[in-house]
């Protein structure tokens, strides 16, 4: 809980849950509901625990993308599509969804200002044709950098937007994309989302979307004693030896310096 003499903010930090922020203005302290909110910090702190876990949100995002992939893949390529057919179409669907996925994460860290991708997807006045056109325009600006409306969009390196082919979207697919946009992407557990996303794109692995999840705390209980603790013990023993050699060294490259290097490299 923090206060700047005008506003009180409560930031939740429950392991395995997204962070939520509750705000109370000092001018609102006379309101019973605001006082009750502050009182809960001491009397019922667990009441601030979000109902959905990071795992719930991660799996919901993966399901949305799996539903999108399945619908677009089953619809098949357009009549004027590349003659290579279904395999090319499946690759195009996967590439398009990867671009959408990138945009959601880019918004979360502020690389796309004003949550413009989410706003574009949630504009219910747009027809499918206008939405796909708007997404094509945004991806093109992200590929080259430049103005998108009043916002200056940086150039996104890496080749993800080198090829832009936004497929037509059905009403159901537009709705599913809005569902994904409405999720708290800061809560997505990236350590498992990549696997779930890949399974969603692969029809043969569609049933495994919620399988084999190991939370970070459990992983840490294995990694800490098996890897981290032994390595830190070795390092603690090595530091005094390195310091002794370097203290005797008069210049870079002399025998003491080289001895320290040998000890460090092992």
C-alpha positions in Angstrom: 0.0 0.0 0.0 1.4 3.4 -1.0 0.2 7.0 -0.6 1.3 10.3 -2.1 -0.9 12.4 0.3 -3.6 12.6 -2.4 -4.2 9.0 -3.3 -3.9 5.6 -1.6 -3.1 2.6 -3.9 -3.3 -1.0 -2.9 -1.3 -3.4 -5.1 -1.9 -7.1 -4.6 1.0 -9.6 -4.9 -0.3 -13.1 -4.4 1.9 -15.9 -5.8 0.4 -17.4 -8.9 -2.2 -14.6 -9.3 -2.2 -11.4 -11.4 -1.5 -8.1 -9.7 -4.5 -5.9 -9.1 -4.6 -2.3 -8.0 -7.3 -0.6 -5.9 -7.3 3.2 -5.6 -8.8 5.4 -2.9 -8.6 9.2 -3.0 -8.1 10.9 0.3 -11.1 13.0 -0.5 -13.2 9.7 -0.6 -12.3 8.6 3.0 -15.7 9.6 4.3 -17.4 7.1 2.0 -18.3 3.9 3.9 -17.3 1.6 1.0 -13.8 3.1 0.7 -13.3 2.9 4.5 -14.4 -0.8 4.3 -11.9 -1.4 1.5 -9.0 0.0 3.6 -10.1 -1.9 6.7 -9.9 -5.2 4.8 -6.2 -4.7 4.5 -5.8 -5.6 8.2 -8.9 -7.6 8.9 -9.2 -9.7 5.7 -6.2 -9.4 3.5 -7.0 -12.7 1.7 -10.1 -11.0 0.4 -7.9 -9.2 -2.1 -6.7 -12.4 -3.7 -7.9 -12.4 -7.3 -10.4 -15.1 -8.2 -8.6 -16.1 -11.3 -5.0 -17.5 -11.1 -2.3 -16.8 -13.7 -2.8 -20.4 -14.8 -6.5 -19.8 -15.4 -5.8 -16.7 -17.5 -3.0 -18.5 -19.4 -5.1 -21.4 -20.3 -8.0 -19.1 -21.3 -5.7 -17.3 -23.7 -4.4 -20.6 -25.1 -8.0 -21.9 -25.6 -9.0 -18.7 -27.5 -6.1 -19.0 -29.9 -6.8 -22.7 -30.3 -10.4 -22.0 -31.2 -9.3 -19.3 -33.7 -6.8 -21.7 -35.3 -9.3 -24.5 -35.5 -12.0 -22.3 -37.1 -9.7 -20.7 -39.7 -7.9 -23.9 -40.5 -11.2 -25.9 -41.0 -12.6 -23.2 -43.3 -9.7 -23.8 -45.6 -7.9 -21.5 -48.0 -9.8 -18.9 -50.1 -10.7 -19.7 -53.7 -7.9 -17.5 -54.9 -5.4 -18.9 -52.5 -1.9 -20.2 -53.3 -2.2 -23.5 -55.2 -0.2 -25.3 -52.6 -3.5 -25.5 -50.7 -4.2 -26.6 -47.2 -0.6 -26.8 -45.8 0.1 -23.3 -47.0 -3.2 -22.1 -45.5 -2.3 -23.7 -42.1 1.0 -22.0 -42.1 -0.6 -18.6 -42.9 -3.1 -19.1 -40.0 -0.3 -19.9 -37.6 1.7 -16.9 -38.8 -1.2 -14.5 -38.4 -2.0 -15.8 -34.9 1.6 -15.4 -33.9 1.4 -11.7 -35.1 -1.7 -11.2 -33.0 -0.1 -12.8 -30.0 3.0 -10.5 -30.4 0.7 -7.5 -30.5 -1.0 -8.4 -27.2 2.4 -8.7 -25.4 3.7 -5.6 -27.1 0.8 -3.6 -25.8 1.4 -4.9 -22.3 4.9 -3.6 -22.2 4.1 -0.3 -23.9 5.6 -0.9 -27.3 2.3 -0.3 -28.9 0.9 2.9 -27.4 -2.7 3.4 -26.3 -3.5 -0.3 -26.5 -4.3 0.3 -30.1 -4.5 -3.4 -31.1 -7.0 -4.1 -28.4 -9.0 -1.0 -29.4 -9.0 -2.1 -33.0 -10.1 -5.6 -32.2 -12.8 -4.4 -29.8 -14.3 -1.9 -32.3 -17.7 -3.5 -32.8 -18.6 -1.1 -35.6 -16.1 -2.7 -37.9 -17.1 -5.3 -40.4 -14.9 -8.3 -40.9 -13.5 -6.7 -44.0 -12.7 -3.4 -42.3 -11.2 -5.2 -39.3 -8.8 -7.3 -41.4 -7.9 -4.1 -43.4 -7.1 -2.3 -40.2 -5.0 -5.1 -38.9 -3.1 -5.3 -42.2 -2.4 -1.5 -42.0 -1.2 -1.8 -38.4 1.1 -4.8 -39.2 2.5 -2.9 -42.2 3.4 0.1 -40.0 5.0 -2.2 -37.4 7.0 -3.8 -40.2 8.4 -0.5 -41.5 7.9 2.0 -38.6 6.0 5.2 -39.0 2.7 6.9 -38.1 -0.5 5.0 -37.4 -3.1 7.6 -36.8 -1.5 10.1 -34.4 0.9 7.6 -32.9 4.5 7.0 -34.0 5.1 3.3 -34.2 8.7 1.9 -33.9 10.1 -0.5 -36.5 9.7 -4.1 -35.1 12.8 -6.1 -36.1 12.9 -9.8 -36.4 11.0 -10.5 -39.6 7.6 -11.4 -38.0 5.8 -8.8 -40.1 7.8 -9.3 -43.2 4.9 -11.3 -44.6 1.5 -9.9 -43.9 -1.6 -11.9 -44.9 -4.6 -11.3 -42.7 -7.3 -14.0 -43.3 -11.0 -13.1 -43.4 -12.6 -13.5 -39.9 -16.0 -14.9 -39.2 -18.3 -13.4 -36.5 -17.3 -16.2 -34.1 -13.6 -15.6 -34.8 -13.9 -11.8 -34.2 -15.7 -12.6 -30.9 -12.9 -15.0 -29.9 -10.3 -12.4 -30.7 -12.1 -9.9 -28.5 -12.2 -12.5 -25.7 -8.4 -12.8 -25.9 -8.0 -9.0 -26.0 -10.1 -8.8 -22.8 -7.6 -10.9 -20.8 -5.0 -9.6 -18.5 -1.9 -10.2 -20.6 0.4 -9.1 -17.8 -0.7 -12.2 -15.9 0.0 -14.7 -18.7 2.6 -17.2 -17.6 5.0 -17.1 -20.5 6.8 -20.2 -19.2 3.9 -22.4 -20.3 2.0 -20.3 -22.7 4.4 -21.0 -25.6 3.8 -24.8 -25.2 0.0 -24.3 -25.0 0.0 -21.9 -28.0 1.9 -24.5 -30.1 -0.5 -27.2 -29.1 -3.4 -25.0 -30.1 -2.0 -24.7 -33.6 -1.5 -28.4 -34.0 -4.8 -30.4 -34.4 -3.0 -33.5 -33.1 -2.2 -31.9 -29.8 -5.5 -30.0 -29.3 -6.6 -32.2 -26.4 -3.4 -31.4 -24.4 -4.1 -27.7 -23.9 -4.3 -27.9 -20.1 -1.8 -30.7 -19.6 1.6 -31.0 -17.9 1.5 -27.6 -16.1 4.2 -27.2 -13.4 4.0 -23.9 -11.5 7.1 -21.8 -11.0 7.2 -22.4 -7.2 7.4 -26.2 -7.7 10.1 -25.8 -10.3 12.1 -23.6 -7.9 11.9 -26.2 -5.2 13.8 -28.5 -7.5 16.2 -26.1 -9.2 17.3 -24.4 -6.0 18.8 -27.4 -4.1 19.9 -29.3 -7.2 21.5 -26.4 -9.2 21.6 -23.0 -7.6 22.8 -24.0 -4.1 25.7 -26.2 -5.1 26.9 -23.6 -7.7 26.7 -20.8 -5.2 28.8 -22.8 -2.7 31.5 -23.4 -5.3 31.4 -19.7 -6.3 31.8 -18.6 -2.6 34.9 -20.8 -2.3 36.3 -19.5 -5.6 35.9 -15.8 -4.9 38.7 -15.5 -2.3 41.1 -17.4 -4.5 40.4 -15.1 -7.4 40.7 -12.0 -5.3 44.1 -13.2 -3.9 45.5 -13.8 -7.4 44.2 -10.4 -8.7 45.6 -8.6 -5.7 49.1 -9.9 -6.6 48.7 -9.0 -10.3 50.5 -5.9 -11.4 49.2 -5.8 -15.0 46.7 -7.6 -17.2 48.3 -10.8 -18.5 50.9 -11.5 -15.9 51.2 -14.9 -14.2 48.9 -14.0 -11.3 46.2 -12.6 -13.7 46.5 -15.8 -15.8 46.3 -17.9 -12.7 43.0 -16.2 -11.8 41.7 -16.8 -15.3 42.5 -20.5 -15.0 40.7 -20.8 -11.7 37.7 -18.9 -13.1 37.5 -21.0 -16.2 38.1 -24.2 -14.2 
